Amino acid sequence: MISSMLILTGICLYAAINHAFIAFNRPFSRVHFLFAVICSLLVAYELLHMGTYTATSINDFVSTVRWELTIILVFFIVFLWFISEYCGKRPIWLLLGLTCLMSVLMVVNFIQPYTLQFTEISHLEQQRLPWLGEIISKPVGRISIAFIVAVLAVITTLTFAVIALGIRYYHDRMRTTLAMLLAVGLFFIMATEAILVRLEVIDFINLGHFSILAMIIAMSMALSQEMQLKLRASEHRFRSLVEQSPFSLQVLSLDGRTLQVNRAWENLWGMRLQQVADYSLLQDPQLRDKGVIPYLEKGFAGQATEIPPVVYNPAENSEPKGPSCDRWVRAFIYPIKDEAGEVREAVLAHEDVTEKKRFDDAIRLIASGVSSEIGEGFFQQLVKSMSEIFATQYAFIGVLDSPDAQRVKTLTVFANGEPAPNLSYDLINTPCAMVVGQHTCIFPSEVQGLFPQDQLLTDMGAESYVGTPMFDSNANPLGIIVLIDKQPMRDTDQMKAVMEIIATRTAAEIERNRADELLRKQQIHLEHMVERRTTELQSANNELEAFSYSVSHDLRAPLRSISGFSQALAEDYDSVLDDQGQDYLDRIRGNVQRMATLIDDLLKLSSATRKEINKQAVNLTQLVVDSINKHQEQDPLRSVEIKIAENVFAKGDPDLLSIAFDNLVSNAWKYTSKVKHPIIEFGVENKNNEPTYYIRDNGAGFDMQYAGKLFDAFQRLHSADEFSGSGIGLAIVDRIIKRHSGKIWADAGLNKGAVFYFSLPE
């Protein structure tokens, strides 16, 4: 009996080691890891179970059975998680519930005086098996809650069966389903026999532990079989991927010989595996001369390496015997390692970059040849570069007079390596008629036979033709780019892609040149207009100067005469004139004085408009202080509260700004004359991320609905009887601020004072 248990223990130990090894290989397998844990638990269980057969006292027997039952409960916990992982279905709530149940049973097992199976054991009996002659220990006592073992067996059996059927229903894995049903069948039969023996329904040896072992052996065989099937499927999938890969793949031995190639490799080099089977890449003279061998050696040493693009032609080697196929390839070498991490083989992957290399070289040559040119030089250099890249005798760029024109005029022509005279080309019965406004057309050979009426092709002796249309930014036909050669053309797919890029770039250059020409004409027209307007402005300024002179001299003389004679009349005929006559004379003198003031204000307004601005740093605080001091000297009896911000600077013309501030302060001084406690304030605020200056007063203010007239000349918001003035001061301020590229506005209320804001941007 014990020897058979040792055999089963060895089987479980082997299964544990085997599945642990599988689990920790890449990629990590949780299924095999959990199964290895299960097998390890069974090894411990069997070793403890053998202890019950050799127990010599009741205490030894109970202690051994207690730990034995604990391992069984841990086994059922791990086993349920294993089955869930194995079938790919994870009802977490069910697994957590069963785990909690098993954990409670483990706690009860340690709390009970003996075990879950026995609450009273009187003594042990020694029994000899008749067919083996071995001595085993058998407990004698009152069996209590043995039905718990039966419940565990039924739960496990039903769970196992339901999961097996679920695998069949959801995943259609027939082999797995049959293996699980076989395992659960063996488990159920032997577990039932163990329960009957424990309940003493039958008198036979207890085979309960064999039921679990039988289930494990069946499951191990099923896992191994399934792993073999997966390996075969993986190998088949790998072979399919390698064979159908668009990349050229070549499997190499450590000595550089080719072991396997795919179809893409054969198509790339035009050879079969048999032609290179005995040829070592490490001995290839081409690869050695091009510096590729060190990269290959890195790959064989275990380091994945990218090999820079090189041009390779197998026909240059004495072996292998292959066709001439000069190709640019970029390669990658990847080591293939065994389970011990040793490099056994290497995979060399090739990517054919021939077309890409030629395309990049063509674009680079074009860009380097024409990027520094503009205008006509651009087109000349472009056709020259195209002719050199594609090795053609003729190249030209032609444009249409209009989108529906049937004739092109060339911008530049290149023939036989030299610039040639421009020409006008009729599109009818030519290959260009199929290109203009449509798409790229390529005739790699016999183009004259296809278009016998095209005299230009005949004169050139053309054999091949490539034409690409050009479109403007509105998708209207713009022109055509043409290559013509006396020999058949090759690699026409590459030529088509490059020509279309060139056409797009050329069309943009043509449009830019046309825009530059239009801009140049508009600039000339604008210069004429500016010159004419400058002349008109100069004439207007001269007239304004003459008017100012007339105002300051010709108009002042009559006013002085009227004022003088009025004064003489008042003095010489004072006794003759009555009070009404004296009043008339006073009115005449007052209006003459008002007229003189208006003339002075008009001259100031004209000066503020015409004076040349000389911007520099100006102390605005000092300008306000000077103006306030001047008004206090003129009106010393007034008491005004003054608030002036210190050290406020701005850039502007100091003379014009002095006039503007003097008018603003004068305005505030005047309109606070009827207030008991007049206040005038100067400061600066930040509005719209720029400094905004203000002068505020608490005087008469005005109604904001008339604010639009505030800065117009001769516009007054208060009567002359109420407040004196000519209505010119704020107009002067407005002209000065605007000449500084600033703006001025006001905020006020009737009898609530007013504040004037203005900006002086740099």
C-alpha positions in Angstrom: 0.0 0.0 0.0 2.7 2.5 1.0 4.8 1.5 -2.0 1.9 2.2 -4.4 1.4 5.6 -2.6 5.1 6.4 -3.1 4.7 5.7 -6.9 1.7 8.0 -7.1 3.6 10.6 -5.1 6.4 10.4 -7.6 4.0 10.8 -10.5 2.6 14.0 -8.8 6.1 15.3 -8.1 7.1 14.8 -11.7 3.9 16.5 -12.9 4.6 19.5 -10.5 8.1 20.0 -11.8 7.1 19.5 -15.4 4.3 22.0 -15.4 6.2 24.5 -13.3 8.9 24.4 -15.9 6.3 25.0 -18.6 4.7 27.8 -16.6 7.8 29.9 -16.2 8.8 29.7 -19.9 7.9 32.8 -22.0 5.1 33.6 -22.1 4.2 32.9 -18.5 1.3 30.4 -18.2 -1.0 30.8 -15.2 -2.8 27.5 -16.1 0.4 25.4 -15.8 1.5 27.4 -12.7 -1.8 26.6 -10.9 -1.6 23.0 -11.9 2.0 22.7 -10.6 0.7 24.1 -7.3 -2.1 21.5 -7.2 0.4 18.7 -7.9 2.7 20.0 -5.1 -0.2 20.0 -2.7 -1.0 16.4 -3.6 2.6 15.4 -2.9 2.4 16.9 0.6 -1.0 15.2 1.0 0.3 11.8 0.1 3.2 12.1 2.4 0.9 13.0 5.3 -1.5 10.3 4.4 1.3 7.7 4.7 1.8 9.0 8.2 -1.8 7.9 9.1 -1.0 4.3 8.1 2.1 4.2 10.3 0.6 6.1 13.3 1.2 4.4 16.7 -1.0 6.6 18.9 -4.3 8.4 18.6 -2.7 11.9 19.0 -0.3 11.2 16.1 -3.1 10.0 14.0 -5.4 13.0 14.7 -2.6 15.5 14.1 -1.7 13.9 10.8 -5.3 13.8 9.7 -5.9 17.4 10.7 -3.0 18.6 8.4 -4.1 16.2 5.8 -7.6 17.7 5.7 -6.2 21.2 5.6 -4.2 20.4 2.5 -7.3 18.9 0.9 -9.2 22.2 1.5 -6.3 24.3 0.1 -6.3 21.9 -2.8 -10.0 22.6 -3.5 -9.4 26.3 -3.4 -6.5 26.3 -5.9 -8.3 23.6 -8.0 -11.3 25.9 -8.5 -9.2 28.8 -9.6 -7.2 26.5 -11.9 -10.4 25.2 -13.6 -11.6 28.8 -14.1 -8.3 29.9 -15.6 -8.2 26.7 -17.8 -11.6 27.2 -19.4 -11.2 31.0 -19.8 -14.3 31.8 -17.8 -14.0 33.7 -14.5 -17.2 34.0 -12.5 -15.3 35.8 -9.7 -18.3 35.8 -7.3 -18.6 32.0 -7.4 -14.8 31.5 -6.9 -14.7 33.9 -4.0 -17.7 32.3 -2.4 -16.2 28.8 -2.6 -12.9 30.1 -1.4 -14.6 31.6 1.6 -16.4 28.3 2.3 -13.1 26.3 2.2 -11.5 28.8 4.4 -14.3 28.5 7.0 -13.9 24.7 6.9 -10.2 25.0 7.6 -10.9 27.2 10.6 -13.4 24.7 11.9 -10.9 21.9 11.3 -8.4 23.5 13.7 -11.1 24.5 16.3 -12.7 21.0 16.6 -11.2 18.7 19.2 -10.1 16.2 16.6 -11.1 16.8 13.0 -14.1 17.3 10.8 -14.4 13.6 10.3 -14.1 12.3 13.9 -15.3 13.8 17.2 -14.4 10.7 19.2 -11.7 8.1 18.6 -11.3 5.3 21.2 -8.2 3.4 19.8 -6.3 2.3 16.7 -6.4 -1.1 15.2 -3.6 -2.7 13.3 -4.8 -4.4 10.1 -2.9 -6.5 7.6 -4.0 -6.5 4.0 -4.5 -10.1 2.9 -3.0 -9.5 -0.6 0.0 -7.3 0.4 0.7 -8.3 4.0 1.2 -4.6 5.0 0.2 -3.3 8.4 -2.1 -0.2 8.4 -3.6 1.8 11.2 -7.4 2.0 11.3 -9.2 4.3 13.8 -12.1 3.0 15.9 -14.6 5.5 17.2 -17.9 7.3 16.6 -18.1 8.9 13.2 -20.0 12.2 13.3 -20.1 14.7 10.4 -18.7 12.6 7.6 -21.4 13.9 5.3 -19.3 17.1 4.9 -16.8 15.1 2.9 -19.7 13.8 0.8 -20.9 17.4 0.2 -17.4 18.5 -0.9 -17.2 15.6 -3.3 -20.6 16.4 -4.8 -19.8 20.1 -5.1 -16.5 19.4 -6.8 -18.0 16.9 -9.1 -20.9 19.1 -10.2 -18.6 22.2 -10.5 -16.2 20.2 -12.6 -19.0 18.8 -14.8 -20.6 22.2 -15.3 -17.3 23.9 -16.3 -16.5 21.0 -18.7 -19.9 21.4 -20.4 -19.4 25.2 -20.5 -16.1 24.7 -22.3 -17.9 22.6 -24.8 -20.7 25.0 -25.3 -18.8 28.3 -25.4 -15.4 27.3 -26.8 -16.2 24.1 -28.7 -13.1 22.4 -27.3 -14.2 18.7 -27.5 -10.9 17.2 -26.4 -10.7 19.4 -23.3 -14.4 18.5 -22.5 -13.8 14.8 -22.8 -10.6 14.9 -20.7 -12.4 16.8 -17.9 -15.4 14.5 -18.0 -13.1 11.4 -17.7 -11.2 13.0 -14.8 -14.4 13.9 -13.0 -15.8 10.4 -13.6 -12.7 8.8 -12.0 -12.9 11.2 -9.1 -16.6 10.6 -8.5 -16.2 6.8 -8.5 -13.3 6.7 -6.1 -14.7 9.5 -3.9 -18.0 7.6 -3.6 -16.1 4.4 -2.6 -14.2 6.4 0.0 -17.4 7.8 1.5 -19.0 4.4 1.7 -15.9 2.9 3.4 -15.8 5.9 5.8 -19.5 5.3 6.6 -18.8 1.6 7.0 -21.4 0.7 4.4 -18.8 -1.5 2.8 -15.7 -3.1 4.3 -12.8 -2.3 1.9 -9.7 -0.1 1.8 -10.3 3.7 1.5 -9.4 4.8 -2.0 -10.3 8.5 -1.5 -6.8 9.9 -2.1 -6.5 7.8 -5.2 -9.5 9.6 -6.6 -7.7 12.9 -6.6 -4.6 11.4 -8.0 -6.5 9.8 -10.8 -8.1 13.1 -11.6 -4.7 14.9 -11.6 -3.1 12.3 -13.9 -6.0 12.6 -16.4 -5.8 16.4 -16.3 -2.0 16.3 -16.7 -2.4 14.1 -19.8 -5.0 16.4 -21.2 -2.9 19.5 -20.6 0.1 17.9 -22.2 -2.0 16.8 -25.2 -3.5 20.3 -25.6 0.0 21.9 -25.3 1.2 19.7 -28.1 -1.7 20.7 -30.3 -1.1 24.4 -29.5 2.6 24.0 -30.4 1.7 22.4 -33.7 -0.9 25.1 -34.4 1.7 27.8 -33.5 4.3 26.2 -35.7 1.9 26.1 -38.6 0.8 29.7 -38.0 4.5 30.8 -37.8 5.3 29.0 -41.1 2.2 30.6 -42.7 3.3 34.1 -41.5 6.8 33.6 -42.7 5.8 32.3 -46.1 3.2 35.0 -46.7 5.2 37.9 -45.2 5.9 40.7 -47.7 9.4 41.0 -46.2 12.2 38.8 -47.4 13.1 36.4 -44.6 16.1 34.2 -44.5 16.9 31.7 -41.6 20.7 31.3 -41.1 22.8 28.8 -39.2 25.6 30.1 -36.9 28.1 29.6 -39.8 26.1 31.9 -42.0 24.5 29.2 -44.2 20.9 29.5 -45.3 18.5 27.1 -43.7 15.1 28.4 -44.9 13.8 31.3 -47.1 10.3 32.5 -47.9 8.6 33.3 -51.2 9.4 37.1 -50.8 13.1 36.3 -50.6 12.9 34.2 -53.8 11.0 36.9 -55.6 13.5 39.6 -54.4 16.7 37.8 -55.6 15.3 35.5 -58.3 16.8 32.4 -56.7 15.8 29.2 -54.8 17.0 27.8 -51.5 19.0 25.1 -53.2 21.2 27.7 -54.9 22.4 29.2 -51.6 22.1 26.2 -49.2 25.9 25.7 -49.2 26.9 29.4 -49.4 27.9 31.3 -46.2 27.0 35.0 -46.0 29.9 35.5 -43.6 32.2 34.7 -46.6 30.4 37.0 -49.0 33.0 39.5 -50.5 30.4 42.1 -51.3 29.0 42.2 -47.8 32.6 42.4 -46.4 33.5 45.3 -48.7 30.3 47.2 -47.8 30.9 46.7 -44.0 27.9 44.4 -43.4 29.8 41.5 -41.8 30.1 43.2 -38.4 26.4 43.7 -38.2 25.8 40.0 -39.0 28.3 39.0 -36.3 26.4 41.1 -33.7 23.2 39.2 -34.7 24.9 35.8 -34.3 26.3 37.0 -30.9 22.7 37.5 -29.7 22.0 41.2 -30.4 19.2 42.2 -32.7 20.7 44.7 -35.1 19.6 46.9 -38.0 21.8 46.9 -41.1 21.9 50.2 -43.0 20.8 50.2 -46.6 23.3 48.9 -49.1 23.2 48.0 -52.8 23.6 44.2 -53.4 23.8 42.1 -56.6 24.2 38.3 -56.3 25.5 38.1 -59.8 28.7 39.8 -58.8 29.7 36.8 -56.7 31.2 33.6 -58.1 28.5 31.9 -55.9 25.6 31.8 -55.6 24.8 31.7 -59.2 21.9 34.2 -59.6 20.5 36.6 -62.0 21.7 40.2 -62.2 19.5 42.2 -59.8 21.1 45.3 -58.4 18.8 46.2 -55.5 19.0 48.5 -52.5 18.1 46.7 -49.4 17.8 47.5 -45.7 18.1 44.5 -43.4 17.5 43.4 -39.8 19.1 40.4 -38.1 17.4 38.8 -35.1 18.9 35.9 -33.0 16.9 32.8 -32.3 17.7 31.4 -28.8 16.9 28.1 -27.2 15.5 27.5 -23.7 18.9 28.0 -22.1 19.3 31.4 -23.8 21.9 30.2 -26.3 21.8 31.5 -29.9 21.0 28.6 -32.3 20.0 30.4 -35.4 19.4 33.9 -36.8 16.7 35.4 -39.0 17.8 38.0 -41.6 14.9 40.2 -42.8 15.3 42.2 -46.0 13.3 45.3 -47.1 13.6 46.3 -50.7 14.1 50.1 -50.7 15.3 50.4 -54.3 12.4 52.5 -55.5 12.4 54.6 -52.3 16.1 55.2 -52.6 15.8 56.3 -56.2 12.8 58.5 -55.3 14.6 60.1 -52.4 17.7 60.7 -54.6 15.6 62.3 -57.3 13.8 64.6 -54.9 17.0 65.5 -53.1 18.7 66.3 -56.5 15.8 68.4 -57.6 15.6 70.3 -54.3 19.3 70.9 -54.1 19.3 72.1 -57.8 16.4 74.5 -57.8 15.7 75.5 -54.1 18.0 78.5 -54.4 16.5 79.7 -57.7 13.4 81.8 -58.3 11.7 83.1 -61.4 13.0 82.0 -64.8 16.1 80.5 -63.2 14.0 78.1 -61.3 12.4 76.6 -64.5 15.7 76.4 -66.3 17.4 74.5 -63.4 14.3 72.3 -63.0 14.2 71.0 -66.6 17.9 70.5 -66.5 17.7 68.4 -63.3 14.8 66.3 -64.6 16.7 65.5 -67.8 19.7 64.4 -65.8 17.7 62.4 -63.3 15.8 60.4 -65.8 18.5 60.5 -68.5 16.3 61.9 -71.3 17.2 64.0 -74.3 14.4 66.5 -74.0 12.4 68.2 -71.3 10.2 71.3 -71.3 7.6 73.2 -69.2 4.6 74.6 -71.1 1.8 76.9 -69.9 -1.7 77.6 -71.4 -2.9 81.0 -72.3 -6.3 80.1 -70.7 -7.8 76.9 -69.1 -9.6 76.0 -72.4 -6.6 76.8 -74.7 -5.5 74.3 -77.3 -1.9 75.5 -77.5 0.9 75.7 -75.0 3.9 78.1 -74.9 7.0 76.8 -73.2 8.7 78.6 -70.3 11.9 76.7 -70.8 13.2 73.9 -73.0 16.2 71.6 -72.4 17.5 69.5 -75.4 20.5 67.2 -75.6 22.1 68.6 -72.5 21.7 72.3 -73.4 19.0 75.0 -73.1 17.0 75.4 -76.3 14.7 78.2 -77.7 11.2 78.3 -76.5 8.4 77.1 -78.8 4.6 77.2 -79.2 3.1 73.7 -79.4 -0.4 72.8 -80.8 -2.1 70.2 -78.7 -4.3 68.6 -81.3 -3.4 65.0 -82.3 -0.5 65.0 -79.7 0.0 63.0 -76.5 -0.1 66.3 -74.6 -3.8 66.6 -75.5 -4.4 63.5 -73.3 -2.4 65.1 -70.4 -3.5 68.7 -70.1 -6.2 69.1 -67.5 -6.4 65.3 -67.0 -3.7 63.0 -65.7 -0.2 61.8 -66.2 0.4 59.8 -69.4 3.4 57.5 -70.0 4.3 56.0 -73.3 7.4 53.9 -72.6 8.0 53.0 -76.2 6.8 53.6 -79.8 5.2 56.9 -79.1 5.6 58.1 -82.7 3.6 55.1 -84.0 0.8 56.1 -81.6 0.8 59.8 -82.7 2.0 59.9 -86.3 0.6 63.4 -86.9 2.8 65.0 -84.1 5.5 66.7 -86.0 7.5 67.6 -82.8 7.9 63.9 -81.9 9.1 63.2 -85.4 11.6 66.0 -85.4 13.0 64.8 -82.1 13.1 61.2 -83.1 11.1 60.3 -80.0 10.7 56.8 -78.8 9.2 57.4 -75.3 7.1 60.1 -73.7 6.0 61.2 -70.2 3.6 64.1 -69.6 2.2 65.4 -66.3 -0.5 68.1 -66.1 -0.2 71.2 -63.9 -3.2 72.7 -62.1 -3.5 76.0 -60.3 -4.8 76.5 -56.7 -8.4 76.4 -58.0 -7.8 73.1 -59.9 -7.9 74.8 -63.3 -5.5 73.5 -66.0 -2.3 75.5 -65.9 0.1 73.7 -68.2 2.2 70.6 -68.7 5.6 69.1 -67.9 7.1 66.8 -70.6 10.0 64.3 -70.8 10.9 62.9 -74.2 13.6 60.4 -75.0 15.0 58.6 -78.1 15.2 55.3 -76.0 12.5 53.3 -74.2 12.0 54.3 -70.6 12.2 52.1 -67.5 10.9 52.4 -64.0 7.9 54.4 -65.2 6.0 54.0 -61.9 8.8 55.8 -60.1 8.9 58.5 -62.8 5.1 59.1 -62.5 5.4 59.7 -58.7 8.4 62.1 -59.1 6.9 64.0 -62.0 3.6 64.6 -60.2 5.5 66.1 -57.2 7.6 68.3 -59.6 4.4 69.4 -61.4 2.8 70.5 -58.1 6.0 72.4 -57.1 6.2 74.0 -60.6 2.6 75.0 -60.7 3.1 76.8 -57.3 6.1 78.6 -58.7 4.2 79.7 -61.8 1.4 81.0 -59.7 3.8 82.8 -57.4 5.5 84.4 -60.4 2.2 85.6 -61.7 1.2 86.9 -58.3 4.6 88.7 -58.1 4.0 90.3 -61.5 0.5 91.4 -60.5 1.9 92.7 -57.2 4.6 94.6 -59.1 2.1 96.2 -61.4 -0.1 97.1 -58.5 2.9 98.5 -56.6 3.7 100.8 -59.6 0.1 101.9 -59.8 0.1 102.5 -56.0 3.3 104.5 -56.3 1.7 106.7 -59.0 -1.4 107.2 -56.8 0.8 108.0 -53.7 2.8 110.5 -55.8 -0.4 112.2 -57.1 -1.9 112.2 -53.6 1.3 113.6 -52.2 1.2 116.4 -54.7 -2.4 117.1 -53.9 -1.6 117.1 -50.2 1.3 119.4 -50.7 -0.9 121.8 -52.6 -3.5 121.6 -49.8 -0.8 122.3 -47.2 0.3 125.3 -49.2 -3.2 126.6 -49.4 -3.6 126.0 -45.7 -0.4 127.9 -45.1 -1.7 130.8 -47.2 -5.0 130.7 -45.3 -3.2 130.7 -41.9 -1.1 133.7 -43.1 -4.2 135.4 -44.2 -6.0 134.7 -41.0 -3.1 135.8 -38.8 -2.4 139.0 -40.8 -5.1 140.1 -43.2 -8.0 139.3 -40.8 -6.3 140.7 -37.7 -5.7 144.2 -39.3 -9.5 145.0 -39.7 -10.2 143.7 -36.2 -7.5 145.9 -34.8 -8.9 148.8 -36.7 -12.5 148.1 -35.4 -11.2 147.7 -31.9 -9.1 150.9 -32.0 -11.8 153.1 -33.5 -14.3 151.7 -31.0 -12.0 152.6 -28.1 -11.4 156.1 -29.6 -15.1 156.7 -30.0 -15.8 155.7 -26.5 -13.1 158.0 -25.1 -13.7 161.0 -27.3 -17.4 161.0 -27.3 -18.1 159.7 -23.8 -20.1 162.8 -22.9 -22.1 162.7 -26.1 -23.1 159.1 -26.0 -25.8 157.9 -23.7 -25.8 154.6 -21.8 -27.2 152.7 -24.7 -24.5 154.0 -27.1 -21.8 153.0 -24.6 -23.4 149.5 -24.4 -23.3 149.2 -28.1 -19.6 150.1 -28.2 -18.8 147.6 -25.4 -20.6 144.9 -27.4 -18.5 145.8 -30.5 -15.3 145.5 -28.5 -16.3 142.2 -26.9 -17.2 140.6 -30.2 -13.9 141.8 -31.7 -12.0 140.3 -28.8 -14.0 137.0 -29.3 -13.2 137.0 -33.0 -9.5 137.5 -32.2 -9.7 134.5 -29.7 -11.3 132.4 -32.4 -8.6 133.2 -34.9 -5.9 132.3 -32.3 -7.7 129.0 -31.6 -8.0 128.2 -35.3 -4.3 128.8 -35.7 -3.6 126.5 -32.8 -5.8 123.8 -34.4 -4.0 124.1 -37.7 -0.6 124.0 -36.0 -1.6 120.8 -34.0 -2.5 119.2 -37.3 0.5 120.2 -39.4 3.4 120.2 -36.9 6.0 117.4 -37.4 6.0 115.0 -34.5 9.3 114.5 -32.6 8.7 111.6 -30.2 10.7 111.4 -27.0 10.2 110.5 -23.3 7.9 113.1 -21.7 7.1 113.6 -18.0 3.3 113.9 -18.1 3.2 114.6 -14.4 5.3 117.8 -14.9 3.1 118.9 -17.8 0.1 118.8 -15.5 1.9 120.6 -12.7 3.0 123.4 -15.1 -0.5 123.9 -16.4 -2.1 123.9 -12.9 0.5 126.5 -11.8 -0.3 128.7 -14.7 -4.0 128.7 -14.0 -3.5 129.3 -10.3 -1.4 132.4 -11.2 -4.1 133.7 -13.5 -6.8 133.0 -10.9 -5.1 133.2 -7.4 -8.4 133.6 -5.5 -9.6 130.1 -6.4 -9.0 127.1 -4.1 -8.9 123.8 -6.0 -7.9 120.4 -4.6 -5.3 118.9 -6.9 -4.4 115.2 -7.1 -1.5 114.3 -9.4 0.1 110.9 -9.9 3.9 111.0 -9.6 6.5 110.1 -12.2 4.1 109.3 -15.1 6.1 109.1 -18.3 5.1 108.4 -21.9 6.6 108.8 -25.4 5.4 111.7 -27.5 6.0 115.2 -28.8 6.6 117.4 -25.7 5.3 120.6 -27.4 2.0 119.0 -28.7 1.4 117.1 -25.4 1.9 120.4 -23.5 -0.8 122.0 -25.6 -3.1 119.0 -25.1 -2.7 118.9 -21.3 -3.1 122.6 -21.1 -6.4 122.4 -22.8 -7.6 119.5 -20.7 -6.6 121.2 -17.4 -8.2 124.5 -18.7 -11.4 122.5 -19.4 -11.4 121.1 -15.9 -10.5 124.4 -14.3 -13.4 126.1 -16.1 -16.1 123.6 -15.4 -15.3 123.4 -11.7 -15.6 127.1 -11.2 -19.1 126.8 -9.8 -18.5 123.9 -7.4 -17.9 124.6 -3.7 -15.1 122.1 -3.3 -13.5 121.7 -6.8 -11.2 118.7 -7.4 -9.0 118.0 -10.4 -7.2 114.7 -10.6 -4.5 113.3 -13.0 -3.6 109.5 -13.0 -2.9 106.4 -15.1 -4.8 103.0 -15.3 -4.2 99.8 -17.1 -7.0 99.1 -19.6 -6.8 96.5 -22.3 -3.1 95.7 -21.4 -1.9 99.3 -22.1 -1.5 102.4 -19.9 -4.5 104.7 -20.1 -4.2 108.3 -18.7 -7.0 110.4 -17.4 -7.9 113.9 -16.1 -11.0 113.9 -13.8 -13.0 116.7 -12.3 -16.1 117.1 -10.2 -17.5 120.0 -12.2 -20.6 120.6 -14.3 -20.1 117.5 -16.5 -22.4 116.9 -19.5 -25.1 114.6 -20.8 -23.5 111.5 -22.4 -26.0 111.5 -25.3 -24.2 114.5 -26.7 -20.7 112.9 -26.3 -20.4 112.4 -30.0 -20.1 116.2 -30.6 -17.5 116.7 -27.8 -14.4 116.7 -29.9 -15.7 118.5 -33.0 -14.6 122.1 -33.6 -17.0 124.9 -32.4 -19.3 122.3 -30.7 -20.3 123.4 -27.2 -22.4 121.4 -24.7 -22.9 124.5 -22.4 -24.0 128.0 -23.4 -21.4 130.9 -23.6 -23.3 132.8 -20.9 -22.8 129.8 -18.5 -19.2 129.0 -19.4 -17.0 131.0 -21.7 -15.0 129.4 -24.5 -14.7 128.9 -28.3 -15.3 125.1 -28.6 -11.9 124.5 -30.1 -9.8 123.2 -27.1 -11.1 119.6 -27.1 -10.8 119.4 -30.9 -7.2 120.4 -30.5 -6.7 117.7 -27.9 -8.4 115.1 -30.2 -6.1 116.0 -33.1 -2.9 115.8 -31.0 -3.9 112.4 -29.4 -4.8 110.9 -32.8 -1.5 112.1 -34.3 0.2 110.0 -31.5 -1.8 107.0 -32.8 -3.9 107.1 -29.6 -7.5 107.6 -28.8 -9.5 109.8 -26.4 -12.9 109.4 -24.9 -14.9 110.8 -22.1 -17.3 109.6 -19.3 -19.5 112.1 -17.5 -22.8 112.9 -16.1 -24.7 116.2 -15.9 -23.6 118.0 -12.7 -21.6 114.9 -11.8 -18.2 115.8 -13.2 -16.3 114.4 -16.2 -13.3 112.3 -16.8 -11.3 112.3 -20.1 -9.3 109.1 -20.9 -6.6 108.9 -23.5 -3.9 106.6 -24.6 -0.4 107.2 -26.1 0.8 103.9 -27.5 4.5 103.7 -28.3 
